[in-house]
Amino acid sequence: MRPTLYNNPLLAAFTREPSPNLAAEVMRRDAYTCQYCKVARATEIDHVQPWVQGLTIASNLVAACEPCNRSKGGMTPAEWEIAKRRRAAYTAALRKRVVRQRPLRKARGVLGAPRRPTLAELLRG
C-alpha cells in the first residue's frame, strides 16, 4: 500500500483535497446543508478562504451545494457577496431596459409607421 499525505498529519493541511474522514466530519458538522444559501443539500466541500490563502483544516472547510461552490470559485465570502450584488444589479438593469423598449415597439405601429403592403395589394397594382 502506497503512503499518502493524509497519513502524515503535519502535511495533510497543505493538500488541496481534504481527507475522506475530514470531509465526512465537515458534512456531519454542517448537517449536509449548504452553508452559503442555507437551503440546498450540500454535495461538496468548499474552502471558506481560498485554498491558496488558507489551509485544508476543518475550520476553513464548509459544506456547500454545487451552484454556490461553483459561483464562489476562488473568492473570499466578502468578494463573492460583492460579485453577486453586481450581477443582480446588472440583470435588473437589463430587465428594466427590455421593459422600456417593448411599449415603444408597439407604439410605432400605432403612430402611423408605414406598413408593408400585402401580396394582394402588390398584385393589384
N, CA, C and O atoms as a printed pandas DataFrame, in Angstrom:
     atom_number atom_name residue_name chain_id  residue_number  x_coord  y_coord  z_coord
0              1         N          MET        A               1    0.839   -1.180    0.000
1              2        CA          MET        A               1    0.000    0.000    0.000
2              3         C          MET        A               1    0.879    1.237    0.000
3              4         O          MET        A               1    1.809    1.361    0.796
4              5         N          ARG        A               2    0.568    2.136   -0.897
5              6        CA          ARG        A               2    1.355    3.339   -1.062
6              7         C          ARG        A               2    0.999    4.389   -0.002
7              8         O          ARG        A               2   -0.187    4.628    0.228
8              9         N          PRO        A               3    1.970    5.020    0.646
9             10        CA          PRO        A               3    1.649    6.028    1.657
10            11         C          PRO        A               3    1.103    7.296    0.999
11            12         O          PRO        A               3    1.530    7.664   -0.095
12            13         N          THR        A               4    0.173    7.953    1.659
13            14        CA          THR        A               4   -0.391    9.206    1.153
14            15         C          THR        A               4   -0.075   10.333    2.115
15            16         O          THR        A               4    0.397   10.108    3.230
16            17         N          LEU        A               5   -0.341   11.544    1.670
17            18        CA          LEU        A               5   -0.119   12.697    2.535
18            19         C          LEU        A               5   -1.081   12.697    3.713
19            20         O          LEU        A               5   -0.780   13.256    4.768
20            21         N          TYR        A               6   -2.243   12.066    3.531
21            22        CA          TYR        A               6   -3.219   12.036    4.612
22            23         C          TYR        A               6   -2.686   11.283    5.827
23            24         O          TYR        A               6   -3.104   11.545    6.954
24            25         N          ASN        A               7   -1.765   10.351    5.601
25            26        CA          ASN        A               7   -1.205    9.581    6.710
26            27         C          ASN        A               7   -0.307   10.434    7.594
27            28         O          ASN        A               7   -0.106   10.120    8.767
28            29         N          ASN        A               8    0.230   11.509    7.034
29            30        CA          ASN        A               8    1.105   12.385    7.787
30            31         C          ASN        A               8    0.307   13.609    8.241
31            32         O          ASN        A               8   -0.011   14.461    7.411
32            33         N          PRO        A               9   -0.028   13.724    9.528
33            34        CA          PRO        A               9   -0.860   14.835    9.984
34            35         C          PRO        A               9   -0.208   16.201    9.784
35            36         O          PRO        A               9   -0.911   17.208    9.695
36            37         N          LEU        A              10    1.099   16.253    9.713
37            38        CA          LEU        A              10    1.771   17.541    9.504
38            39         C          LEU        A              10    1.606   18.044    8.077
39            40         O          LEU        A              10    1.558   19.254    7.858
40            41         N          LEU        A              11    1.519   17.146    7.103
41            42        CA          LEU        A              11    1.396   17.550    5.711
42            43         C          LEU        A              11   -0.045   17.563    5.210
43            44         O          LEU        A              11   -0.322   18.148    4.163
44            45         N          ALA        A              12   -0.962   16.936    5.930
45            46        CA          ALA        A              12   -2.347   16.825    5.466
46            47         C          ALA        A              12   -3.003   18.185    5.289
47            48         O          ALA        A              12   -3.837   18.334    4.395
48            49         N          ALA        A              13   -2.668   19.177    6.094
49            50        CA          ALA        A              13   -3.287   20.503    5.996
50            51         C          ALA        A              13   -2.857   21.238    4.731
51            52         O          ALA        A              13   -3.519   22.193    4.327
52            53         N          PHE        A              14   -1.766   20.816    4.099
53            54        CA          PHE        A              14   -1.264   21.513    2.922
54            55         C          PHE        A              14   -1.760   20.912    1.611
55            56         O          PHE        A              14   -1.384   21.381    0.537
56            57         N          THR        A              15   -2.596   19.887    1.684
57            58        CA          THR        A              15   -3.144   19.296    0.462
58            59         C          THR        A              15   -4.426   20.034    0.100
59            60         O          THR        A              15   -5.107   20.568    0.975
60            61         N          ARG        A              16   -4.751   20.065   -1.176
61            62        CA          ARG        A              16   -5.947   20.771   -1.633
62            63         C          ARG        A              16   -7.212   20.026   -1.238
63            64         O          ARG        A              16   -8.154   20.628   -0.724
64            65         N          GLU        A              17   -7.239   18.727   -1.475
65            66        CA          GLU        A              17   -8.418   17.918   -1.169
66            67         C          GLU        A              17   -8.354   17.435    0.274
67            68         O          GLU        A              17   -7.321   16.930    0.715
68            69         N          PRO        A              18   -9.456   17.587    1.015
69            70        CA          PRO        A              18   -9.442   17.075    2.386
70            71         C          PRO        A              18   -9.474   15.553    2.391
71            72         O          PRO        A              18   -9.935   14.927    1.436
72            73         N          SER        A              19   -8.989   14.976    3.457
73            74        CA          SER        A              19   -9.038   13.518    3.574
74            75         C          SER        A              19  -10.505   13.086    3.628
75            76         O          SER        A              19  -11.368   13.868    4.026
76            77         N          PRO        A              20  -10.784   11.860    3.235
77            78        CA          PRO        A              20  -12.172   11.385    3.279
78            79         C          PRO        A              20  -12.785   11.483    4.678
79            80         O          PRO        A              20  -13.970   11.787    4.815
80            81         N          ASN        A              21  -11.997   11.231    5.701
81            82        CA          ASN        A              21  -12.508   11.330    7.076
82            83         C          ASN        A              21  -12.848   12.772    7.435
83            84         O          ASN        A              21  -13.873   13.030    8.064
84            85         N          LEU        A              22  -11.997   13.708    7.039
85            86        CA          LEU        A              22  -12.241   15.123    7.322
86            87         C          LEU        A              22  -13.468   15.611    6.565
87            88         O          LEU        A              22  -14.282   16.349    7.118
88            89         N          ALA        A              23  -13.610   15.207    5.302
89            90        CA          ALA        A              23  -14.773   15.608    4.513
90            91         C          ALA        A              23  -16.065   15.098    5.148
91            92         O          ALA        A              23  -17.052   15.830    5.219
92            93         N          ALA        A              24  -16.064   13.861    5.603
93            94        CA          ALA        A              24  -17.259   13.304    6.247
94            95         C          ALA        A              24  -17.557   14.038    7.550
95            96         O          ALA        A              24  -18.718   14.282    7.878
96            97         N          GLU        A              25  -16.520   14.386    8.284
97            98        CA          GLU        A              25  -16.702   15.110    9.549
98            99         C          GLU        A              25  -17.316   16.493    9.299
99           100         O          GLU        A              25  -18.209   16.918   10.032
100          101         N          VAL        A              26  -16.841   17.190    8.269
101          102        CA          VAL        A              26  -17.363   18.521    7.943
102          103         C          VAL        A              26  -18.818   18.422    7.491
103          104         O          VAL        A              26  -19.639   19.251    7.883
104          105         N          MET        A              27  -19.148   17.433    6.682
105          106        CA          MET        A              27  -20.534   17.247    6.237
106          107         C          MET        A              27  -21.454   16.978    7.427
107          108         O          MET        A              27  -22.547   17.539    7.504
108          109         N          ARG        A              28  -21.022   16.132    8.343
109          110        CA          ARG        A              28  -21.830   15.850    9.543
110          111         C          ARG        A              28  -21.984   17.110   10.389
111          112         O          ARG        A              28  -23.074   17.409   10.878
112          113         N          ARG        A              29  -20.888   17.845   10.558
113          114        CA          ARG        A              29  -20.926   19.067   11.371
114          115         C          ARG        A              29  -21.931   20.066   10.815
115          116         O          ARG        A              29  -22.659   20.705   11.575
116          117         N          ASP        A              30  -21.975   20.206    9.475
117          118        CA          ASP        A              30  -22.863   21.172    8.828
118          119         C          ASP        A              30  -24.229   20.581    8.484
119          120         O          ASP        A              30  -25.024   21.226    7.800
120          121         N          ALA        A              31  -24.506   19.383    8.942
121          122        CA          ALA        A              31  -25.805   18.709    8.761
122          123         C          ALA        A              31  -26.188   18.588    7.285
123          124         O          ALA        A              31  -27.365   18.689    6.939
124          125         N          TYR        A              32  -25.215   18.377    6.432
125          126        CA          TYR        A              32  -25.435   18.176    4.993
126          127         C          TYR        A              32  -26.258   19.306    4.362
127          128         O          TYR        A              32  -27.014   19.071    3.419
128          129         N          THR        A              33  -26.113   20.525    4.879
129          130        CA          THR        A              33  -26.820   21.697    4.367
130          131         C          THR        A              33  -25.800   22.704    3.863
131          132         O          THR        A              33  -24.763   22.910    4.494
132          133         N          CYS        A              34  -26.088   23.333    2.726
133          134        CA          CYS        A              34  -25.186   24.346    2.176
134          135         C          CYS        A              34  -25.075   25.504    3.162
135          136         O          CYS        A              34  -26.090   26.048    3.596
136          137         N          GLN        A              35  -23.870   25.877    3.514
137          138        CA          GLN        A              35  -23.642   26.937    4.487
138          139         C          GLN        A              35  -23.680   28.326    3.865
139          140         O          GLN        A              35  -23.564   29.320    4.581
140          141         N          TYR        A              36  -23.838   28.416    2.553
141          142        CA          TYR        A              36  -23.940   29.708    1.881
142          143         C          TYR        A              36  -25.394   30.104    1.656
143          144         O          TYR        A              36  -25.799   31.206    2.027
144          145         N          CYS        A              37  -26.187   29.214    1.051
145          146        CA          CYS        A              37  -27.598   29.547    0.793
146          147         C          CYS        A              37  -28.515   29.025    1.889
147          148         O          CYS        A              37  -29.667   29.454    1.963
148          149         N          LYS        A              38  -28.059   28.130    2.733
149          150        CA          LYS        A              38  -28.796   27.553    3.857
150          151         C          LYS        A              38  -30.063   26.792    3.436
151          152         O          LYS        A              38  -30.879   26.444    4.289
152          153         N          VAL        A              39  -30.235   26.532    2.139
153          154        CA          VAL        A              39  -31.447   25.871    1.658
154          155         C          VAL        A              39  -31.131   24.519    1.034
155          156         O          VAL        A              39  -31.744   23.510    1.384
156          157         N          ALA        A              40  -30.191   24.501    0.126
157          158        CA          ALA        A              40  -29.915   23.304   -0.670
158          159         C          ALA        A              40  -29.147   22.261    0.134
159          160         O          ALA        A              40  -28.498   22.570    1.133
160          161         N          ARG        A              41  -29.241   21.033   -0.327
161          162        CA          ARG        A              41  -28.483   19.932    0.266
162          163         C          ARG        A              41  -27.036   20.025   -0.225
163          164         O          ARG        A              41  -26.789   20.163   -1.423
164          165         N          ALA        A              42  -26.107   19.952    0.685
165          166        CA          ALA        A              42  -24.688   20.068    0.341
166          167         C          ALA        A              42  -24.202   18.804   -0.334
167          168         O          ALA        A              42  -24.511   17.693    0.096
168          169         N          THR        A              43  -23.439   18.986   -1.394
169          170        CA          THR        A              43  -22.858   17.851   -2.111
170          171         C          THR        A              43  -21.345   17.946   -2.194
171          172         O          THR        A              43  -20.685   16.996   -2.616
172          173         N          GLU        A              44  -20.784   19.093   -1.794
173          174        CA          GLU        A              44  -19.344   19.313   -1.938
174          175         C          GLU        A              44  -18.783   19.968   -0.685
175          176         O          GLU        A              44  -19.517   20.495    0.151
176          177         N          ILE        A              45  -17.467   19.918   -0.580
177          178        CA          ILE        A              45  -16.745   20.602    0.487
178          179         C          ILE        A              45  -16.057   21.810   -0.139
179          180         O          ILE        A              45  -15.449   21.700   -1.204
180          181         N          ASP        A              46  -16.152   22.977    0.530
181          182        CA          ASP        A              46  -15.558   24.200   -0.014
182          183         C          ASP        A              46  -14.636   24.826    1.023
183          184         O          ASP        A              46  -14.895   24.759    2.224
184          185         N          HIS        A              47  -13.562   25.432    0.542
185          186        CA          HIS        A              47  -12.672   26.207    1.400
186          187         C          HIS        A              47  -13.295   27.590    1.576
187          188         O          HIS        A              47  -13.578   28.261    0.583
188          189         N          VAL        A              48  -13.512   28.025    2.800
189          190        CA          VAL        A              48  -14.068   29.355    3.045
190          191         C          VAL        A              48  -13.081   30.394    2.524
191          192         O          VAL        A              48  -13.414   31.185    1.641
192          193         N          GLN        A              49  -11.890   30.392    3.060
193          194        CA          GLN        A              49  -10.813   31.187    2.485
194          195         C          GLN        A              49  -10.219   30.331    1.368
195          196         O          GLN        A              49   -9.954   29.148    1.586
196          197         N          PRO        A              50  -10.004   30.894    0.182
197          198        CA          PRO        A              50   -9.486   30.071   -0.914
198          199         C          PRO        A              50   -8.248   29.271   -0.497
199          200         O          PRO        A              50   -7.468   29.687    0.360
200          201         N          TRP        A              51   -8.106   28.136   -1.123
201          202        CA          TRP        A              51   -7.050   27.204   -0.749
202          203         C          TRP        A              51   -5.676   27.845   -0.790
203          204         O          TRP        A              51   -4.837   27.540    0.057
204          205         N          VAL        A              52   -5.421   28.723   -1.746
205          206        CA          VAL        A              52   -4.101   29.355   -1.841
206          207         C          VAL        A              52   -3.859   30.322   -0.688
207          208         O          VAL        A              52   -2.709   30.650   -0.395
208          209         N          GLN        A              53   -4.932   30.791   -0.022
209          210        CA          GLN        A              53   -4.779   31.727    1.096
210          211         C          GLN        A              53   -4.846   31.037    2.453
211          212         O          GLN        A              53   -4.367   31.573    3.452
212          213         N          GLY        A              54   -5.440   29.850    2.486
213          214        CA          GLY        A              54   -5.611   29.179    3.773
214          215         C          GLY        A              54   -5.138   27.746    3.718
215          216         O          GLY        A              54   -4.428   27.345    2.796
216          217         N          LEU        A              55   -5.533   26.985    4.704
217          218        CA          LEU        A              55   -5.147   25.588    4.803
218          219         C          LEU        A              55   -6.378   24.702    4.685
219          220         O          LEU        A              55   -7.510   25.173    4.793
220          221         N          THR        A              56   -6.147   23.434    4.465
221          222        CA          THR        A              56   -7.228   22.459    4.440
222          223         C          THR        A              56   -7.387   21.898    5.838
223          224         O          THR        A              56   -6.955   20.785    6.137
224          225         N          ILE        A              57   -8.023   22.702    6.694
225          226        CA          ILE        A              57   -8.321   22.279    8.056
226          227         C          ILE        A              57   -9.817   22.459    8.284
227          228         O          ILE        A              57  -10.475   23.199    7.552
228          229         N          ALA        A              58  -10.345   21.796    9.280
229          230        CA          ALA        A              58  -11.792   21.778    9.497
230          231         C          ALA        A              58  -12.383   23.174    9.654
231          232         O          ALA        A              58  -13.501   23.415    9.199
232          233         N          SER        A              59  -11.671   24.089   10.278
233          234        CA          SER        A              59  -12.218   25.435   10.479
234          235         C          SER        A              59  -12.264   26.249    9.186
235          236         O          SER        A              59  -12.943   27.274    9.138
236          237         N          ASN        A              60  -11.564   25.820    8.143
237          238        CA          ASN        A              60  -11.573   26.524    6.862
238          239         C          ASN        A              60  -12.449   25.806    5.828
239          240         O          ASN        A              60  -12.495   26.228    4.673
240          241         N          LEU        A              61  -13.133   24.750    6.214
241          242        CA          LEU        A              61  -13.961   23.983    5.291
242          243         C          LEU        A              61  -15.426   24.063    5.688
243          244         O          LEU        A              61  -15.757   24.050    6.873
244          245         N          VAL        A              62  -16.306   24.147    4.691
245          246        CA          VAL        A              62  -17.743   24.100    4.926
246          247         C          VAL        A              62  -18.392   23.225    3.864
247          248         O          VAL        A              62  -17.822   22.990    2.798
248          249         N          ALA        A              63  -19.595   22.746    4.174
249          250        CA          ALA        A              63  -20.381   22.001    3.203
250          251         C          ALA        A              63  -21.092   23.017    2.305
251          252         O          ALA        A              63  -21.591   24.035    2.784
252          253         N          ALA        A              64  -21.134   22.731    0.991
253          254        CA          ALA        A              64  -21.751   23.663    0.046
254          255         C          ALA        A              64  -22.459   22.892   -1.057
255          256         O          ALA        A              64  -22.084   21.770   -1.396
256          257         N          CYS        A              65  -23.499   23.526   -1.614
257          258        CA          CYS        A              65  -24.147   22.924   -2.776
258          259         C          CYS        A              65  -23.319   23.289   -4.016
259          260         O          CYS        A              65  -22.504   24.210   -3.968
260          261         N          GLU        A              66  -23.526   22.578   -5.106
261          262        CA          GLU        A              66  -22.722   22.795   -6.303
262          263         C          GLU        A              66  -22.878   24.202   -6.883
263          264         O          GLU        A              66  -21.864   24.813   -7.219
264          265         N          PRO        A              67  -24.106   24.759   -7.021
265          266        CA          PRO        A              67  -24.218   26.117   -7.589
266          267         C          PRO        A              67  -23.481   27.171   -6.763
267          268         O          PRO        A              67  -22.803   28.031   -7.324
268          269         N          CYS        A              68  -23.607   27.113   -5.447
269          270        CA          CYS        A              68  -22.905   28.095   -4.603
270          271         C          CYS        A              68  -21.396   27.926   -4.700
271          272         O          CYS        A              68  -20.667   28.911   -4.810
272          273         N          ASN        A              69  -20.924   26.684   -4.660
273          274        CA          ASN        A              69  -19.496   26.414   -4.706
274          275         C          ASN        A              69  -18.905   26.862   -6.049
275          276         O          ASN        A              69  -17.820   27.443   -6.083
276          277         N          ARG        A              70  -19.604   26.595   -7.141
277          278        CA          ARG        A              70  -19.093   26.981   -8.463
278          279         C          ARG        A              70  -19.083   28.496   -8.648
279          280         O          ARG        A              70  -18.137   29.046   -9.212
280          281         N          SER        A              71  -20.136   29.175   -8.174
281          282        CA          SER        A              71  -20.173   30.623   -8.371
282          283         C          SER        A              71  -19.184   31.341   -7.453
283          284         O          SER        A              71  -18.680   32.406   -7.810
284          285         N          LYS        A              72  -18.899   30.780   -6.284
285          286        CA          LYS        A              72  -17.927   31.392   -5.382
286          287         C          LYS        A              72  -16.516   31.274   -5.942
287          288         O          LYS        A              72  -15.723   32.212   -5.849
288          289         N          GLY        A              73  -16.208   30.129   -6.519
289          290        CA          GLY        A              73  -14.894   29.945   -7.130
290          291         C          GLY        A              73  -13.765   30.203   -6.151
291          292         O          GLY        A              73  -13.778   29.672   -5.040
292          293         N          GLY        A              74  -12.786   31.012   -6.544
293          294        CA          GLY        A              74  -11.622   31.298   -5.714
294          295         C          GLY        A              74  -11.738   32.591   -4.942
295          296         O          GLY        A              74  -10.724   33.177   -4.564
296          297         N          MET        A              75  -12.975   33.057   -4.696
297          298        CA          MET        A              75  -13.176   34.318   -3.982
298          299         C          MET        A              75  -13.381   34.070   -2.487
299          300         O          MET        A              75  -13.758   32.976   -2.068
300          301         N          THR        A              76  -13.129   35.093   -1.711
301          302        CA          THR        A              76  -13.486   35.042   -0.302
302          303         C          THR        A              76  -14.991   35.282   -0.206
303          304         O          THR        A              76  -15.590   35.764   -1.168
304          305         N          PRO        A              77  -15.616   34.961    0.923
305          306        CA          PRO        A              77  -17.053   35.214    1.035
306          307         C          PRO        A              77  -17.437   36.679    0.821
307          308         O          PRO        A              77  -18.484   36.954    0.235
308          309         N          ALA        A              78  -16.621   37.614    1.278
309          310        CA          ALA        A              78  -16.919   39.040    1.083
310          311         C          ALA        A              78  -16.863   39.416   -0.400
311          312         O          ALA        A              78  -17.744   40.118   -0.895
312          313         N          GLU        A              79  -15.841   38.955   -1.101
313          314        CA          GLU        A              79  -15.732   39.230   -2.545
314          315         C          GLU        A              79  -16.890   38.601   -3.301
315          316         O          GLU        A              79  -17.399   39.181   -4.260
316          317         N          TRP        A              80  -17.306   37.419   -2.873
317          318        CA          TRP        A              80  -18.399   36.715   -3.527
318          319         C          TRP        A              80  -19.717   37.475   -3.369
319          320         O          TRP        A              80  -20.500   37.553   -4.316
320          321         N          GLU        A              81  -19.970   38.034   -2.184
321          322        CA          GLU        A              81  -21.194   38.823   -1.960
322          323         C          GLU        A              81  -21.215   40.053   -2.861
323          324         O          GLU        A              81  -22.260   40.398   -3.415
324          325         N          ILE        A              82  -20.076   40.714   -3.012
325          326        CA          ILE        A              82  -19.991   41.889   -3.885
326          327         C          ILE        A              82  -20.270   41.488   -5.322
327          328         O          ILE        A              82  -20.999   42.184   -6.029
328          329         N          ALA        A              83  -19.702   40.376   -5.763
329          330        CA          ALA        A              83  -19.919   39.904   -7.134
330          331         C          ALA        A              83  -21.386   39.545   -7.361
331          332         O          ALA        A              83  -21.927   39.821   -8.432
332          333         N          LYS        A              84  -22.038   38.936   -6.370
333          334        CA          LYS        A              84  -23.458   38.584   -6.503
334          335         C          LYS        A              84  -24.316   39.842   -6.618
335          336         O          LYS        A              84  -25.246   39.881   -7.424
336          337         N          ARG        A              85  -24.013   40.877   -5.819
337          338        CA          ARG        A              85  -24.781   42.132   -5.892
338          339         C          ARG        A              85  -24.601   42.807   -7.245
339          340         O          ARG        A              85  -25.565   43.309   -7.824
340          341         N          ARG        A              86  -23.376   42.820   -7.749
341          342        CA          ARG        A              86  -23.135   43.429   -9.067
342          343         C          ARG        A              86  -23.893   42.694  -10.161
343          344         O          ARG        A              86  -24.481   43.315  -11.047
344          345         N          ARG        A              87  -23.875   41.349  -10.091
345          346        CA          ARG        A              87  -24.577   40.540  -11.076
346          347         C          ARG        A              87  -26.080   40.806  -11.014
347          348         O          ARG        A              87  -26.737   40.903  -12.050
348          349         N          ALA        A              88  -26.630   40.926   -9.795
349          350        CA          ALA        A              88  -28.057   41.189   -9.630
350          351         C          ALA        A              88  -28.423   42.578  -10.152
351          352         O          ALA        A              88  -29.469   42.743  -10.781
352          353         N          ALA        A              89  -27.577   43.576   -9.900
353          354        CA          ALA        A              89  -27.846   44.930  -10.385
354          355         C          ALA        A              89  -27.790   44.968  -11.908
355          356         O          ALA        A              89  -28.615   45.629  -12.539
356          357         N          TYR        A              90  -26.840   44.277  -12.498
357          358        CA          TYR        A              90  -26.713   44.238  -13.953
358          359         C          TYR        A              90  -27.932   43.577  -14.579
359          360         O          TYR        A              90  -28.461   44.063  -15.579
360          361         N          THR        A              91  -28.381   42.466  -13.994
361          362        CA          THR        A              91  -29.552   41.759  -14.501
362          363         C          THR        A              91  -30.797   42.631  -14.377
363          364         O          THR        A              91  -31.621   42.659  -15.291
364          365         N          ALA        A              92  -30.944   43.341  -13.262
365          366        CA          ALA        A              92  -32.091   44.233  -13.082
366          367         C          ALA        A              92  -32.075   45.357  -14.107
367          368         O          ALA        A              92  -33.123   45.732  -14.633
368          369         N          ALA        A              93  -30.896   45.895  -14.394
369          370        CA          ALA        A              93  -30.796   46.968  -15.396
370          371         C          ALA        A              93  -31.172   46.452  -16.780
371          372         O          ALA        A              93  -31.842   47.153  -17.539
372          373         N          LEU        A              94  -30.751   45.244  -17.116
373          374        CA          LEU        A              94  -31.118   44.665  -18.412
374          375         C          LEU        A              94  -32.621   44.461  -18.512
375          376         O          LEU        A              94  -33.219   44.762  -19.546
376          377         N          ARG        A              95  -33.236   43.956  -17.456
377          378        CA          ARG        A              95  -34.682   43.743  -17.461
378          379         C          ARG        A              95  -35.424   45.062  -17.601
379          380         O          ARG        A              95  -36.424   45.144  -18.313
380          381         N          LYS        A              96  -34.935   46.090  -16.925
381          382        CA          LYS        A              96  -35.564   47.405  -16.993
382          383         C          LYS        A              96  -35.500   47.956  -18.414
383          384         O          LYS        A              96  -36.472   48.524  -18.912
384          385         N          ARG        A              97  -34.352   47.787  -19.060
385          386        CA          ARG        A              97  -34.180   48.276  -20.419
386          387         C          ARG        A              97  -35.107   47.548  -21.387
387          388         O          ARG        A              97  -35.680   48.175  -22.277
388          389         N          VAL        A              98  -35.262   46.252  -21.229
389          390        CA          VAL        A              98  -36.134   45.474  -22.100
390          391         C          VAL        A              98  -37.585   45.887  -21.899
391          392         O          VAL        A              98  -38.335   45.979  -22.870
392          393         N          VAL        A              99  -37.990   46.134  -20.671
393          394        CA          VAL        A              99  -39.365   46.537  -20.392
394          395         C          VAL        A              99  -39.641   47.892  -21.024
395          396         O          VAL        A              99  -40.744   48.111  -21.525
396          397         N          ARG        A             100  -38.690   48.801  -21.019
397          398        CA          ARG        A             100  -38.889   50.117  -21.631
398          399         C          ARG        A             100  -39.013   50.024  -23.144
399          400         O          ARG        A             100  -39.766   50.796  -23.738
400          401         N          GLN        A             101  -38.308   49.115  -23.778
401          402        CA          GLN        A             101  -38.319   49.037  -25.234
402          403         C          GLN        A             101  -39.604   48.430  -25.780
403          404         O          GLN        A             101  -40.020   48.794  -26.880
404          405         N          ARG        A             102  -40.232   47.542  -25.074
405          406        CA          ARG        A             102  -41.410   46.863  -25.591
406          407         C          ARG        A             102  -42.558   47.818  -25.911
407          408         O          ARG        A             102  -43.123   47.714  -26.999
408          409         N          PRO        A             103  -42.936   48.740  -25.026
409          410        CA          PRO        A             103  -44.022   49.651  -25.377
410          411         C          PRO        A             103  -43.687   50.528  -26.584
411          412         O          PRO        A             103  -44.581   50.872  -27.357
412          413         N          LEU        A             104  -42.421   50.894  -26.758
413          414        CA          LEU        A             104  -42.043   51.712  -27.897
414          415         C          LEU        A             104  -42.247   50.965  -29.207
415          416         O          LEU        A             104  -42.678   51.564  -30.192
416          417         N          ARG        A             105  -41.951   49.692  -29.242
417          418        CA          ARG        A             105  -42.149   48.907  -30.457
418          419         C          ARG        A             105  -43.622   48.834  -30.820
419          420         O          ARG        A             105  -43.971   48.942  -31.996
420          421         N          LYS        A             106  -44.496   48.654  -29.834
421          422        CA          LYS        A             106  -45.926   48.582  -30.100
422          423         C          LYS        A             106  -46.441   49.945  -30.562
423          424         O          LYS        A             106  -47.272   50.025  -31.467
424          425         N          ALA        A             107  -45.951   51.002  -29.944
425          426        CA          ALA        A             107  -46.430   52.337  -30.273
426          427         C          ALA        A             107  -46.057   52.737  -31.696
427          428         O          ALA        A             107  -46.802   53.488  -32.326
428          429         N          ARG        A             108  -44.944   52.269  -32.219
429          430        CA          ARG        A             108  -44.526   52.633  -33.558
430          431         C          ARG        A             108  -45.584   52.268  -34.600
431          432         O          ARG        A             108  -45.878   53.055  -35.500
432          433         N          GLY        A             109  -46.144   51.086  -34.471
433          434        CA          GLY        A             109  -47.172   50.661  -35.418
434          435         C          GLY        A             109  -48.449   51.461  -35.251
435          436         O          GLY        A             109  -49.145   51.709  -36.235
436          437         N          VAL        A             110  -48.775   51.870  -34.045
437          438        CA          VAL        A             110  -49.994   52.617  -33.777
438          439         C          VAL        A             110  -49.866   54.054  -34.251
439          440         O          VAL        A             110  -50.852   54.644  -34.692
440          441         N          LEU        A             111  -48.678   54.628  -34.172
441          442        CA          LEU        A             111  -48.491   56.034  -34.503
442          443         C          LEU        A             111  -48.410   56.303  -36.006
443          444         O          LEU        A             111  -48.152   57.442  -36.398
444          445         N          GLY        A             112  -48.614   55.327  -36.836
445          446        CA          GLY        A             112  -48.669   55.577  -38.270
446          447         C          GLY        A             112  -47.395   55.263  -39.016
447          448         O          GLY        A             112  -47.173   55.828  -40.087
448          449         N          ALA        A             113  -46.567   54.410  -38.518
449          450        CA          ALA        A             113  -45.391   53.996  -39.278
450          451         C          ALA        A             113  -45.877   53.239  -40.499
451          452         O          ALA        A             113  -46.872   52.518  -40.422
452          453         N          PRO        A             114  -45.191   53.389  -41.629
453          454        CA          PRO        A             114  -45.668   52.727  -42.852
454          455         C          PRO        A             114  -45.709   51.212  -42.676
455          456         O          PRO        A             114  -44.774   50.610  -42.149
456          457         N          ARG        A             115  -46.788   50.616  -43.118
457          458        CA          ARG        A             115  -46.910   49.169  -43.037
458          459         C          ARG        A             115  -46.542   48.568  -44.381
459          460         O          ARG        A             115  -46.578   49.250  -45.405
460          461         N          ARG        A             116  -46.194   47.307  -44.376
461          462        CA          ARG        A             116  -45.848   46.621  -45.614
462          463         C          ARG        A             116  -47.125   46.262  -46.362
463          464         O          ARG        A             116  -48.105   45.831  -45.756
464          465         N          PRO        A             117  -47.110   46.439  -47.659
465          466        CA          PRO        A             117  -48.313   46.064  -48.420
466          467         C          PRO        A             117  -48.471   44.548  -48.471
467          468         O          PRO        A             117  -47.488   43.807  -48.452
468          469         N          THR        A             118  -49.705   44.104  -48.535
469          470        CA          THR        A             118  -49.970   42.672  -48.628
470          471         C          THR        A             118  -49.708   42.208  -50.055
471          472         O          THR        A             118  -49.547   43.032  -50.955
472          473         N          LEU        A             119  -49.666   40.913  -50.264
473          474        CA          LEU        A             119  -49.429   40.337  -51.595
474          475         C          LEU        A             119  -50.554   40.724  -52.559
475          476         O          LEU        A             119  -50.292   40.994  -53.731
476          477         N          ALA        A             120  -51.798   40.753  -52.081
477          478        CA          ALA        A             120  -52.936   41.136  -52.911
478          479         C          ALA        A             120  -52.791   42.564  -53.389
479          480         O          ALA        A             120  -53.065   42.862  -54.551
480          481         N          GLU        A             121  -52.359   43.457  -52.498
481          482        CA          GLU        A             121  -52.175   44.848  -52.889
482          483         C          GLU        A             121  -51.064   45.005  -53.918
483          484         O          GLU        A             121  -51.173   45.831  -54.824
484          485         N          LEU        A             122  -50.002   44.226  -53.789
485          486        CA          LEU        A             122  -48.901   44.290  -54.745
486          487         C          LEU        A             122  -49.353   43.777  -56.115
487          488         O          LEU        A             122  -48.950   44.337  -57.134
488          489         N          LEU        A             123  -50.171   42.735  -56.164
489          490        CA          LEU        A             123  -50.622   42.174  -57.425
490          491         C          LEU        A             123  -51.617   43.094  -58.107
491          492         O          LEU        A             123  -51.655   43.148  -59.336
492          493         N          ARG        A             124  -52.423   43.821  -57.344
493          494        CA          ARG        A             124  -53.388   44.757  -57.931
494          495         C          ARG        A             124  -52.699   45.887  -58.651
495          496         O          ARG        A             124  -53.166   46.373  -59.681
496          497         N          GLY        A             125  -51.612   46.285  -58.107
497          498        CA          GLY        A             125  -51.016   47.259  -58.916
498          499         C          GLY        A             125  -50.153   48.269  -58.466
499          500         O          GLY        A             125  -49.682   49.079  -59.265
